[in-house]
Amino acid sequence: MTTLSKFLDLPRKTREARGWLHTPAEIAQQPETWKMTLANFERDQERIRRFLEEVGVRSGLEQRPAVMLIGAGSSDYIGHAVEFVLRQGWGCEVSAVASTEMLPNMEEYVAPGRRYLWISFSRSGDSPEGVAVLEQALATHPEIAHLVVTCNAAGRMAAVCEGVQRACVVVLDDAVNDRSLAMTSSFTNMVVLGHCLANAWSLEAYRPVLAQLVHAGEALLMRGAAIAEEVAQGSYARVCFVGSGSLASVAKESALKVLEMTAGQVKTMSETVLGLRHGPMAALDEQTLFVCFVSGDSRRRQYARDLLREIGAKQIVARRIAVGPASAEQELAGDCDVFLPLLAEVEDAYRPALDVVFGQLLGLYCSVAHGLQPDSPSPDGVINRVVQEFQIY
């Protein structure tokens, strides 16, 4: 039983009426669906590995493609979440580029004569920018290889790639094609798919990592939900999230989740641990909740500890929450108001799928605390599940 049961155990009609039908269930299903994503990848791995080999991922270092991870909004943050693990796993140069930037500036990102693999992430596969980037790249740069990762087999991005020799589409299970406005299980499962890609030729080494993430995710759904529910009652005007390396993506996605699910009633910001001092710290005040995703690496963790300590000494936020490995709890106990332990001792590069669950839970409970419907928190239709069509040039 978790505090999420307060949503999940209600009759369907009640959940529908309150806008709780999809979001709580989609958050709660994540650890189980991560195992499903690995199993689905395993069934399709020969096709995927063959494609990656054909486009040069296993070639000599000089012949390997530059890998660009492309998406918009949460799908962009997926790219940032898996950038490090793909660089480590493939030995390629890997960078995340938002499709919202790629579309108007494509020629600036393409160096003549260089080999490329573009990996596009999209829950719906219908993002206007994502579709347009694919169509324009295929028309003007047919030498670029494309891998599309989506949760919707019927999306336009999958259709655009049909019959294209240098393109491969990976579709996740429909269960993670979130029906709610905010991406939750679609986000973490596409991150797990990124892990699988990085370990495409070494899945056996990845299995124990995922097992730890699943175990820790189940525990986080219990303790993290209780903390998020209690914190949401604090009516903070602002939440600041920080993290370093792969965990910077968690800070970005968590900030977006709270902002989306509260329809902007709670203002959010995200920064890197060391970047906060360079101006953004000025935005912190006594109405700010501060959340720090703490590295499992002892050297990087010291930077987070010092920042938490400095913010506490300056008394510039209402509350400090640290999220990190359980082994670091004693070290950080005196430098935060709440420590949320994660029961997984894995490299930071694998943690985004796990850590972001707390940001999702915080978004859910803040949404409810503000009297909104988490499934569709934008009553005036300012934002939508899929970005509305706009003029493409």
KOLSELO-326550 format. One record per residue: x, y, z of N, C-alpha, C in turn; residue in one letter. Coordinates in steps of 0.02 Angstrom, whole numbers, plus 50000, padded with zeros to 5 digits. Each point is the difference from the previous one (the first is absolute). Layout:
BEGIN
XYZXYZXYZa...
This chain:
BEGIN
500424994050000499585006050000500445006350000m499825004849961500355006349999499485005550001t500225006250008499525005549997499695000449931t500324997149949499704999849934499354995849999l499934995650048499404995950004499385004350009s500095005950029499435004550008499705002049933k500425000049948499755001249933499784993549966f500434995050005499914994049960499414995750022l499825000450064499484995650026499305002949994d499945006149976499355003149991499644997049940l499335000249999499634997649941500215004049938p499964996849943500225003149937499645006649987r499345000150012499635006149986500245005850043k500184998650062500265005250044500675002649975t500424995349979500665002149975499935004149936r499544998149957499885003849939499765007050016e499535000550046499715006550017500525004750030a500484997350036500505004250034500635000949959r500024996849941500605000549959500584996050027g499854994450034500514995850030500044993149966w499684999249943499954993449970500674997449976l500405004249967500604997749967500655001450039h500105006250021500665002050026500244995850059t499604999050053500254995950056500184992949979p499594997049957500134993149977500624999849957a500105005149958500585000049956500655001050039e499965003850055500595000650043500134993450036i499464997150026500074993950041500254994049960a499854999749936500174994149960500734999749979q500385005250013500655000649969500494994350014q500144998150062500494994650010499834993749962p499364998149999499804994049965500095000749924e499865005949974500065000949928500725000549978t500465001950044500715000049981500224992949981w499774995150038500174993149984499714998149932k499415002449986499674998649936500385003149942m500265006150010500385003249947500644996249985t500334997550051500604995949989499824993749962l499464996750019499794993849966499825001349927a499675005649987499825001749931500625001549959n500485003550030500635001449965500364993549984f500014995550048500354993749990499704996149941e499345000249993499684996549944500185003149933r500165006550001500135003649937500735001749991d500434997450044500685002550002500404998349937q499864994449968500394998249940499895005249945e499385002149989499865005149950500325006650018r499975001950063500285006350022500764999949996i500304994650023500734999549997500265000049928r499644996649957500194999949929499995007149971r499485003750016499965006949975500575004250028f500144999550065500535004050030500684998249970l500104993749986500634997949968500055002849930e499454999949964500005002649931500165007449997e499795003850050500125007249999500665001950034v500384995050023500685001250021500145000450074g499504998550042500105000750072500554995350025v500114994449967500514995250021500635000349957r500045005049957500595000849957500595002650041s500575000949967500575003150034499835006950024g500365002450050499835006450031499925005749950l500445000349951499975005549952499404999549953e499734994049993499444999149954499315000250034q500005000450065499354999950036499635006649989r499344999749998499625006249987499965004450062p499905006449988499825004550054499264998850014a499834999050062499314998350019499665006250029v499435001749973499625005750024499324997550025m499835002050061499394997950033499505005749996l499434998749967499555005349980499304999050030i499725005350027499324999750027499805006950024g499375000850017499745006450024499714999350070a500135004950043499734999750068500284994150038g499564995950029500224994150037500424995449956s499834999549937500384995649955500705002649988s500105006550005500675002849997500384998050063d499665000150057500344998250063500174992650002y499644995949963500194992949993500704999749969i500105004049948500665000149968500555001850049g499875005150041500505002050050500094994550052h499474996250014500044994750051500424994149977a500024998749935500374994149975500645001849963v500155006449997500605002249963500634996750027e500084999950065500624997450030500054992449992f499434996650011500034992749997500134997649929v499745003649950500134998249930500725001549982l500275005550023500705001649985500464994750030r499854998050061500414994850032499924993349966q499384998249982499874993549972500244999249929g499965005349959500164999549929500685002949982w500285004250043500635003249982499925005049943g499405002749993499865005149948499955006850032c500085005249959499835006650022499245000650001e499715001750057499285000250008499805006850027v499495003049970499755006550025499245000249994s499685003550046499275000849999499845006849970a499555000049951499805006249966499245000149997v499695005250026499285000549999499755000749927a499484996449983499725000749933499735007049988s499825003450054499785007049995500565004649978t500614997950010500595003749975500254997249934e499964993449993500234996849939499605002249939m499355000750008499585001649943500185006749966l500055005550037500175006349966500745000849985p500434995750028500725001049993500364993749976n499684995949961500274993449982500695000449968m500105004549954500645000249964500585001550046e499885003650054500535001550047500234993850039e499584994950002500164994050038500314994549957y500025000949935500254994849955500675002249970v500524996350016500665001349971500094995749938a500145003049943500074996249937500524994450006p499834994249975500464994349999500024995950064g499655002250050500014996350063499424995050003r500124994350030499484994950008499575001650061r499344999149992499555001550055499494994450011y499824999250063499424996150019499575004550044l499405001549978499545004150039499494995350033w499955000550066499514996050037499455004850024i499404998949975499435004350018499564996550051s499855003650054499554997450052499345003949997f499454996350002499345003249999499474995350026s499645002050052499464995850026499484998849946r499745005449971499454999449952500244998449929s500625001749985500244999449931499685005049954g499645004850028499645005049959500225007150015d500535000950039500235006850015500155003749935s499725006049990500115003649937500745001049984p500405001750052500715000949988500354993549982e499824994750037500324993649987499874997449931g499375000549978499824997849933500365004249947v500005006650010500305004549951500764999049995a500334998850057500724998849999500154993749960v499624994750011500104993949962499895001149925l499455003149983499845001049930500525004349965e500215005450032500495004449968500694996849997q500194996350051500654996650000500034994749945a499464996149994499984994849948500035003049930l499715005949992499995003249935500665003449983a500325003150049500605003949986500654996550019t499974995250045500604996450023499864992550003h499894996849944499824992950000500544995550028p500615002650007500544995950027499954999150076e499605004150033499924999550073499574994050017i500224995950048499604994350023499555002150057a499414996950004499515001950050499744994050039h499985000750066499684995250044499455003750037l499384997849992499435003250033499774995650058v499955002950059499754996550059499355003450020v499454996349997499345002950013499564995150037t499465002650028499514995850034499374998949958c500015002549939499404999849958500174997349931n499814993849987500144996949935499655003549943a499455003550015499625003349948500205007349990a500525002250033500225006949995500305001649932g500015006449983500255002249935500754998949993r500385000150055500724999149996500164992949977m499624995250024500114993149978499824999349926a499475003449979499784999649930500515003249954a500305005550021500505003549959500604995549986v500174995750048500594995649993499854993549962c499384998849987499824993749967500324999549931e500364994549988500324998949936500665003649991g500225004050050500645003549996500564995350023v500494999049957500524995050014500415001850062q500175006350008500425002150056499585002550059r499454996750012499575001950056499754993750035a499925000650066499774994550042499515002950051c499454996650011499505002350048499934994950056v500035002450062499894995850058499385002650036v499494995850006499375002050032499954996550068v499905003950052499914997150066499294997550008l499884996150052499344997250012499485005550009d499404998849975499475005050004499835001950072d500164995750047499855001550071500375006250024a500565001749968500385005950022499895005949954v499514999649957499805005749959499515004150042n500275003750049499605003550050499415003649969d499424999250031499395003449978499935006950033r500345001050055499965006550034500405005249962s499925006350019500365005449967500764999350012l500194999250061500714999850017500304993149988a500605000049971500364993749989500284997550066m499864993850017500294997050059500304993249983t499584994849992500284993549984500294999849930s499755004149955500305000449933500715002850005s500105004950043500665002950009500494994850026f499844996850056500494995550030500114993849957t499494997649965500104994149958500415001649938n499955006049973500455001849945500715000950025m500085002250063500675000250030500284992950007v499594995450024500224993050007500174997149931v499625001949949500164997849932500685002749981l500165006150020500665002849988500544995950034g499874997750061500474995550035500104993649959h499464997349974500044993949961500435001149937c499905005649967500405001649941500745000350017l500155003350056500705000650021500314993250015a499594995350021500234993350017499754994749950n499905002249938499714995649950500394993549991a500655000350011500424994049992500224997250068w499705002750054500204997650067499405000250048s499434997549977499395000350041500084996350067l500404994950001500084996350062500305004350055e500445004749980500295004550050499505005250023a499505001449959499505005050018499454997350045y499874993549995499444997150039500045001650075r500574999050033500025001550072499915007450015p500205004349953499905007250009499255001450000v499654997349950499285001249996499644996950060l500234994350022499694996850059500045004650060a500575003350009500075004850055499535005949990q499945002549939499565005649987499274998250014l499804993949982499324997850012499864999650075v500464996850036499924999450073499975006950033h500465004449981500025006750029499395004049980a499754998949938499415003649977499394998150040g499934993750016499434997850040500025003150069e500595000450030500075003250065499875007549996a500235003149946499915007249992499275001949993l499614995749968499295001349992499655000350068l500294996650050499705000150066500255006050040m500645000350013500255005550042499985006749964r500165000049936499995006249962499315003049995g499494995749993499325002549996499795003150066a500194997050055499825002750066500325006950010a500635000649980500345006450007499705005249954i499874998049938499715004749951499325002550023a499584995550027499345001950023500065005150058e500454998750046500085004550057500285006749978e500494999949955500325006249976499505004249962v499564996849960499535003749959499525004350041a499904998150063499565003950043500335006550022q500655000749987500365006050021499865006249959g499664999149944499825005749957500605004449983s500534996849977500595003849980499855003749935y500245006049995499895003949939500474997949944a500554996950019500524998449950500374993750022r500224996149952500424994250013500625000649956v500584999250031500635000049963500304993150004c500164997149941500304993449996500725000749973f500474996450030500685000049975500274992949995v500474999049954500344993649992500585001049953g500474995450000500595000549958500054993949954s500335000849943500094994549953499334997549976g499904993550000499364997249979499435002450043s500155001650063499475002150046499765007149985l500375003749959499755006649979499374999249959a499954994549962499394998649961499414998750046s500134997050058499474998750048499745006650028v500465004650014499805006650025499555003549949a500194999749936499605003249947499314996949994k499984993449997499364996549991499565000850062e500294999850059499605000950061499705007050003s500395005049980499755006949999499415000549951a500064996749942499465000249951499384996550026l500094994350035499434996350025499595004250049k500345003350047499645004050049499665006049966v500355003149953499735005749965499384998149959l500064994449963499444997749958499404998150043e500114996050050499444997250038499675005050047m500335005750012499685005350039499785005749955t500034999149934499805005249952500365006650014a500634999450022500395006050013499855003450066g499564997250041499855003250064500604999450048q500404994849991500634999450035500555001349949v500385005250010500555001649954500594995450015k500354998049949500564995450010500615002449962t500574997550021500635001449966500464994050010m500484999249955500494994750008500685002749983s500514997250032500695002149988500464994150016e500625000749980500514995350022500235001950070t500304995450034500225001350068500485005950003v500495000249956500475005650001499735006249964l499534999149955499745005649962499545004550040g499714997650055499525003950038500305006450027l500644999750018500325005950030500105005749950r499984998449936500165005049949499385004049980h499665002750049499425004349987499344997150020g499834993749979499334997450016499834999550074p500514999750043499864999750072499605006050024m500035005449962499635006150019499254998850000a499764994849966499284998749997499744996350061a500444997550042499794996150059499755004750055l499484997950036499745004050055499654995550050d499695003150050499704996250054499384996149979e499785000849938499434996149974500234994649952q500654998649999500294995249953500144993350032t499784994749965500204993250018500614998349957l500534997650031500624998549965500114992549999f500074997149940500094992849993500664998749963v500434996250032500664998549971500064992549987c500144998149938500134993049982500754998950007f500184996050050500694999450023500354994249966v500595001149976500394994949965500204994350045s500074994149970500264994350036500765000050002g500315004149959500735000649998500235004550057d500474997750040500205003750060500275007049985s500385000749945500275006649984499455004849979r499564997749954499455004349978499525001550057r499924995250044499535001050056500215005750046r500655001150006500245005450043499765006849976q499955000849933499765006449974499275001050020y499604994749997499305000550020499945001450075a500404996550039499995001050073500175007250017r500515002849968500205006850014499465005049981d499654998749944499465004549979499434999750050l499804994050020499474999350050500195003650064l500634999350020500235003250062500005007649993r500215002549942500025007249989499305003050001e499544996749966499315002549998499684999950070i500174994950039499754999850068500295005550042g500655001349993500325005350039499725006949983a499845000949936499735006549978499255000750015k499684994450017499295000050017499585003249945q500104997749938499675003249943499464995649968i499854994350030499444995949976499594997750060v499404997749985499564997650054500204993150023a500224995849952500144993050017500484997149949r500444995650023500484996649956499874992550001r499914997249941499924992749993500584997449958i500334994850025500534996749962499774993149981a500104998249936499834993449974500644996649978v500164994450029500644996849982500054993050027g500564996649987500104993150022499944999550076p499714994550023499914999150072500675000350037a500534998049967500675000050031500245007050017s499705005149970500225006950011499585003550054a499514996650027499535003350047500355002850061e500444996150030500335002450061500445006049984q500344999849943500455005549981499625006649991e499384999649975499635006149984499465001750050l499934996050052499445000850047499975007050030a500575003050014500005006650032499955005849951g499984998549935500015005449950499365000549961d499484996350021499355000649966499454998850052c499405002149983499444999150046499684993149991d500034997449939499734993449985500484996449954v500174993850016500414996049955499574994249975f499934999449934499624994549970500504994949973l500084994350034500504995149979499764995749942p500464998849954499864995649943500364993450012l499634994649992500284993450016500324996949938l500435003849968500364997649941500695003149999a500514996049999500695002549995500234999049928e499765004349956500184999649929500325006649979v500344999949944500325006049975499485005449985e500215006350008499545005549987499694999649930d500374997449952499764999749931499364996049994a499884995450048499404995849997499445002450046y500125005350037499525002050051499415004249977r500035003649943499435004349983499324996750002p499944993849975499354996650000499734999250071a500444999250048499804999150069499865006650034l500485004550000499955006350038499405004249978d499865000049935499475004349975499314998150027v499934994050026499364997950028499805004650057v500495002450038499825004750054499745006649972f500305002449947499755006149968499294999149974g499864994049973499334998549975499504999950058q500194996850055499564999650058499865006950029l500515004250002499915006750025499525004049955l500074999149934499545003349954499294997750011g499904993450009499334997350011499685002950062l500354999850057499705002250062499925007650003y500455003749968499915007349997499395001749957c499894996249947499425001149957499364999250040s499964994650038499414998650040499915005450054v500565002050031499975005050053499755006749974a500105001349935499775006349970499314999249967h499674994450013499334999149976499944998749926g500544997549970500004998749928499914992549985l499904998549937499944993149978500664997949968q500394995650031500664998249974499994997449928p499474996449981499974997349932499965005649948d499675005450016499935005749954500015006450041s500595001950024500055005550048499955007049971p499975000549934499965006749969499285001449979s499605002850044499285000849986499855004449940p500445004649984499885004449943500324997549935d500294993950003500304997249940500635003549978g500355003250047500625003549982500534995049976v500024994250033500454994749978499584993849988i500254995649957499634994049980500464993950002n499694994149998500394993850000500494999849942r499785001849941500435000649941499985007349977v500585003049990500025007049978499595000949937v499605005350000499575001349942500425001749939q499724998549942500345001449937500135007549992e500555001749970500165006949984500355000249933f500105005949973500295000849934500734997650000q500154995449954500684997649992500315003449939i500615002550007500345003449945500614996149978y
